[in-house]
Amino acid sequence: MKVLDLQCSHQHSFEGWFASEDDFQSQLSRGMVQCPLCSDTVIVKKLSAPRLNLGHSHEVATPAKHDVMSSPGDHKLQASWLQMVRHVMANTEDVGEKFAEEARKIHYGEAKERNIRGQASREETEALIEEGIAVLPLPIPAALKEPLQ
């Protein structure tokens, strides 16, 4: 198993696990490797130190304290953002493309008050805000929209 440090064109860093370098290259060329935060398929490998498990040594290789490719705060920010998105997903009802219609019904007391999420165009979102309906555009990574395989 090969564990790679990867980064998308938006500077989001993440790990990918592949059977081999050829497996990684094959999946990358077919657009199957995506950033878990933004679903970007423009992915590059970051420089990383190998960690070898030879089975006979009790010493564990420790990674360098400072990664020059990204700041430590980036990983914490990404992790916090993903945790927040997961919380939203777990505590809202998905109303799909009927989001604007359902948000209005809830706002005007025509439907039961509850936390909802769904899709709305920019125009629909702006119209809801102008009506005084509190909405928050939140991009949800594709990986969180479906069960993991």
Phi, psi and omega per residue, in radians:
M1 nan 2.358 -3.136
K2 -1.994 2.144 3.108
V3 -1.810 2.146 -3.084
L4 -2.035 2.487 2.977
D5 -1.533 2.115 -3.053
L6 -2.094 2.825 3.117
Q7 -2.605 2.414 3.099
C8 -1.581 3.086 -3.104
S9 -1.207 -0.196 3.098
H10 -1.698 0.207 3.088
Q11 1.243 0.344 3.034
H12 -1.422 2.248 -3.136
S13 -1.774 2.487 3.122
F14 -2.792 2.940 3.118
E15 -1.756 2.607 3.008
G16 -2.303 2.446 -3.138
W17 -1.978 2.226 -3.066
F18 -2.394 2.687 3.132
A19 -1.173 -0.566 -3.107
S20 -2.853 3.029 3.055
E21 -1.087 -0.703 3.118
D22 -1.084 -0.692 3.106
D23 -1.082 -0.787 3.100
F24 -1.037 -0.875 -3.103
Q25 -1.082 -0.674 3.123
S26 -1.123 -0.835 3.136
Q27 -1.140 -0.667 3.131
L28 -1.112 -0.774 -3.112
S29 -1.178 -0.444 3.120
R30 -1.608 0.090 3.113
G31 1.262 0.396 -3.102
M32 -1.558 -0.219 3.124
V33 -1.663 2.063 -3.087
Q34 -2.233 2.614 3.032
C35 -1.188 2.285 3.130
P36 -1.228 -0.244 -3.141
L37 -1.598 -0.750 -3.011
C38 -2.197 0.010 3.137
S39 1.150 0.265 3.086
D40 -1.101 2.411 3.111
T41 -1.844 0.078 3.037
V42 -1.539 1.694 -2.974
I43 -2.107 2.432 3.045
V44 -2.224 2.658 3.046
K45 -1.434 2.384 3.037
K46 -1.583 2.713 3.038
L47 -1.160 2.377 3.103
S48 -2.630 2.659 3.107
A49 -1.479 2.352 3.130
P50 -1.239 2.602 3.042
R51 -2.081 2.026 -3.087
L52 -1.810 2.321 3.049
N53 -1.929 1.732 -3.073
L54 -1.567 -0.099 3.039
G55 1.449 -0.390 -3.072
H56 -1.893 -0.039 -3.112
S57 -1.937 2.470 3.091
H58 -1.622 -0.095 3.116
E59 -1.399 2.394 3.111
V60 -1.910 2.247 3.105
A61 -1.203 2.295 3.116
T62 -1.818 2.374 3.139
P63 -1.200 2.769 3.109
A64 -1.046 2.585 -3.103
K65 -1.223 -0.468 -3.063
H66 -2.211 2.112 3.089
D67 -1.665 2.031 -3.073
V68 -1.279 -0.207 -3.087
M69 -1.456 -0.354 3.129
S70 -2.745 2.789 3.128
S71 -1.555 2.633 -3.135
P72 -1.030 -0.540 -3.141
G73 -1.149 -0.483 -3.140
D74 -1.055 -0.774 -3.119
H75 -1.157 -0.692 3.118
K76 -1.150 -0.709 3.121
L77 -1.123 -0.801 3.118
Q78 -1.065 -0.771 -3.138
A79 -1.117 -0.718 3.120
S80 -1.134 -0.732 -3.138
W81 -1.115 -0.791 3.122
L82 -1.094 -0.689 3.112
Q83 -1.097 -0.724 3.119
M84 -1.127 -0.759 3.129
V85 -1.110 -0.737 3.097
R86 -1.066 -0.670 3.107
H87 -1.099 -0.787 3.118
V88 -1.061 -0.790 -3.133
M89 -1.065 -0.701 -3.091
A90 -1.314 -0.381 -3.015
N91 -2.054 0.381 3.103
T92 -2.373 2.764 3.064
E93 -1.730 2.297 3.123
D94 -1.461 1.988 3.117
V95 -1.806 0.108 3.041
G96 1.095 -2.393 -3.069
E97 -1.328 -0.082 3.110
K98 -1.580 0.312 -3.046
F99 -0.999 -0.913 -3.078
A100 -1.059 -0.772 3.137
E101 -1.094 -0.784 -3.117
E102 -1.215 -0.664 3.106
A103 -1.071 -0.710 3.102
R104 -1.130 -0.773 3.136
K105 -1.025 -0.756 3.132
I106 -1.151 -0.785 -3.105
H107 -1.065 -0.705 -3.089
Y108 -1.624 0.192 3.057
G109 1.333 0.274 -3.139
E110 -1.545 -0.188 3.117
A111 -2.425 2.748 -3.139
K112 -1.035 2.366 3.111
E113 -1.234 2.247 3.125
R114 -2.856 2.893 3.107
N115 -1.465 2.211 -3.118
I116 -2.228 2.819 3.002
R117 -2.502 2.789 3.121
G118 3.025 -2.863 -3.115
Q119 -1.887 2.439 3.056
A120 -2.556 2.536 3.094
S121 -1.266 2.938 3.101
R122 -1.046 -0.737 -3.131
E123 -1.108 -0.753 3.114
E124 -1.099 -0.731 3.129
T125 -1.090 -0.801 3.129
E126 -1.100 -0.676 3.128
A127 -1.145 -0.718 3.101
L128 -1.066 -0.775 3.139
I129 -1.106 -0.737 3.114
E130 -1.093 -0.540 3.108
E131 -1.374 -0.078 -3.136
G132 1.521 0.288 3.132
I133 -1.624 2.110 -3.077
A134 -1.312 1.979 3.071
V135 -2.302 2.721 3.139
L136 -2.376 1.950 3.047
P137 -1.105 2.265 -3.098
L138 -2.450 1.881 3.091
P139 -1.213 2.275 -3.138
I140 -1.945 2.155 3.134
P141 -1.009 2.475 -3.121
A142 -0.993 -0.598 -3.124
A143 -1.092 -0.442 -3.134
L144 -1.584 -0.195 -3.116
K145 -1.415 -0.361 -3.087
E146 -2.237 2.770 3.076
P147 -1.122 2.518 3.096
L148 -1.288 2.526 3.137
Q149 -1.756 nan nan
